[in-house]
Amino acid sequence: MFITTESFKYRGEKGEIIVWEKIKQLFDQRKCLIYWRYPIFGIKKKNRKEADILIADFNLGLIIIEVKSLLIDQIVSIEGHNWNYRNFYTPSASPYKQAEAQLFSLLEYLQQEPSLGNQITAKVLIALPFITSKQWQIRGFHKLASNPPILFQEHLLSLETIDTIIFKTPPIIKGKKINNYQWNLLLNILSGTPILRRKFHPVLSQDKSKGKILQKLRNHLHQFDLQQEKTAKQIPSGFQRIRGIAGSGKTVLLCQKAAIMHLKYPQWKIAVIFFSRSLYEEIIQQIDQWVRYFTHQQQTYDKNNQQLQVFHGWGSREQLGFYRFLCQVTGVVPLGVDQTTFQEPSEALGEVCFNLLNQIAIPQIFDAILIDEGQDFMVKNWLYQGKQPFYWLAYQALRPVDTVNTQQKRLIWTYDELQSLGNLKVPNSSEIFGEKFGNIVTGKYDNGINKTEIMSCCYRTPHLIIIAAHAMVMGWLRSQGILTGIADKKDWKKLGYEIEGELKEGQNITITRPLENSPHPLPKAWKKSLIDFNKYLSRQQEISALFQNIHSNLRRDGLRPSQEILVLVLGNYFESFRLQQTIANFLIRQGIDIYIPGSKTCNNLSQENDNNPNQFWYEGGVTISRIHRTKGQEADMVYIVGLDQIAKVENNLLFRNQLFVAMTRSRGWLTISGIGNYSLYQELENVLKQKDKFTLTYSHPQQREIMITEAAELLQRYQLGERNFQQAELSNMNLQKLNLENINLIGANLSGANLQYSNLNRAKLIAANLKNANLKGVSLVKAKLIGADLTNTNLTDADLTNADLTNVILNNTQGIMKYN
């Protein structure tokens, strides 16, 4: 497992690339995790520097390799551990002591786990890829007492020699052979997951109660996830989107990414933006935790530091948001919600951003902007020159990553379209920025940093609940047919599911979710049901039952009211507001303290003025929230009230999204209730009976097809009329039997792609990479393949009539092609 935290971009990194590539070859089949530039910031500020190469190996322990791309003549002298240079970026340094300090800083992390303290073997080496051992000896440096273990130029020619030198390097810490448990702990500490542990508190209840079960699980260390680790620590060279299902850790990794960017490049101006105001405290707390973790508590997040700012998308008079900040910078008077045409939050924000873009040029202020809840910034109206106004405002406020490609900017956004409560638009690049920018998040940057990450593993919500939530939001068992869903097995897999059978109309399919994709530990500790559904004859019965359940949670289960119990109210704005008030009044009368998000205190129902808009929890009170406030929040025991409000309009996807958001707030138990009798109730009961294996008759989604993989997205964009896919990253993709006539694939990477029997007539494939592609039976009539690389390509029965094959590379091309 190899992680490059950012792209190689400086000439001085040539030597590091040489060493990095050799280390990757040497450790390719080993049980290890290896970083290029692991973020270690816990040393004194003046010496702060990341480890060039950090190796965590099951058998060898921790190894730091400090790489110096020096020529022998650039080393003037060595005095103790200090090396004096000439014609180098710094006059002197202590490479071994620096790497040693990084190692000891890293070992401090391990002390927090008793089973790792002094157990991990640790070594430090220097790599000099442009200096030979002979040159070193001629200068007499090998005779110095401070002569460190070194990988010289000739050593890097042999993997066996590198292995021998690393093995024989004397350890700074002589540890012991570790077991798998210790290895997993080590991986988790490198990733920083210990900060995600919940605080321990005593529980006064019976041994098998919910509270006691949670108490035991609080010591559970989050499972190491390589994809999360890569995504959080990598700094892309431009755009990046992170698509993840509910509970996959999108907000956590976005905050870690922002913290690492800030620590690594303190001169950068960075903005972290989100949609729901109740996330202010959560995001600030997360960033603060990561800053503390990677600096060994030497630094904290400073709200007054203008280099790293946390913004609500809009903001208010009392608290500057992103839109208001840009208004302030440009001298434009900001608009309020009451001055907009649409009162719906997303549309209103889109309108004011549209107006600002029309009024004035936006200055380039930021070096990186990270957007959470990306789906909630999408609008149907107020498109600015065919672009989403909020995203285009953010884009305009960014400085280019480099002076050569001024369109490339470091804009990063997360999203899950199933959690959209405002509209059904998906924040893919062409939807956000128009066709011209359609390929900005396709493929990879240097060193394998993905422009798009798709996260399918759910850590927050237990296995059966996340499955039930997906079944309900898409309508898997809906008697009238599926409303929204996925029509490709690869896309299902990207969502974390396996499909048996053919996804064809009227065919039987079986949907399962492997346990490793939702590894919540609670189902192993709690053998009873985690989901309950109850229907009542009247609202009074429903609310009375809610009270009895919460009373039992507090008195018998030992649950705490704040952050462990959450009541969510479904429905449109007015219906949910009335029901929220009714529930709150009843619970207060029964002696249960409640909290309405945005209020100043518990049991305060007059929160019309929204005096405390950022607050979602209040110590001692059970939060009762409408669904729009709950984005990003979670609780152990979640009650969803008013399912009938959704059932009345069960074919409304946005209302189903409400139910999905509500269900996935649970990190433990879930109770859903409603009044009356509706077809949706029977659907939910059937879903709960199926548990984790769904057999159904497939029907094409009636209202919306969800595209997840890049190949599926490409086809959708093509069907909508787009033809420009220049430089697209489509390697190893299955694109067989598609009509892609007139498509522009100039410079695209199609290596290993399966294009069997596809129609590429008049396609532009100039300078395209088609190495090892399967073009059997493909039609390339009048296609332009000037300079394309068809090495090892299968062209059996391909039709290249009147195609332009000027300068095409045809090494080892297979098959007989029709060509005039």
Helices and strands as residue ranges (DSSP letters): E 2-4, G 11-13, H 14-26, E 32-38, G 45-47, E 51-57, E 61-67, G 72-74, E 75-79, E 82-85, E 92-93, H 95-110, E 122-128, H 133-138, G 141-143, E 150-152, G 154-157, H 159-168, H 180-191, G 193-196, H 210-217, H 226-233, E 240-244, H 250-264, E 270-274, G 277-279, H 280-294, E 308-312, H 322-330, G 337-339, H 345-359, E 368-371, G 374-377, H 389-396, E 411-415, G 417-419, H 429-433, G 435-437, G 446-448, E 452-455, H 463-474, E 484-485, H 489-494, E 498-500, E 508-512, G 515-517, H 522-525, E 531-536, H 539-555, E 565-569, H 573-589, E 594-595, E 622-626, G 627-629, E 635-641, H 643-647, H 653-663, E 666-675, H 679-690, E 693-697, E 704-705, H 710-719
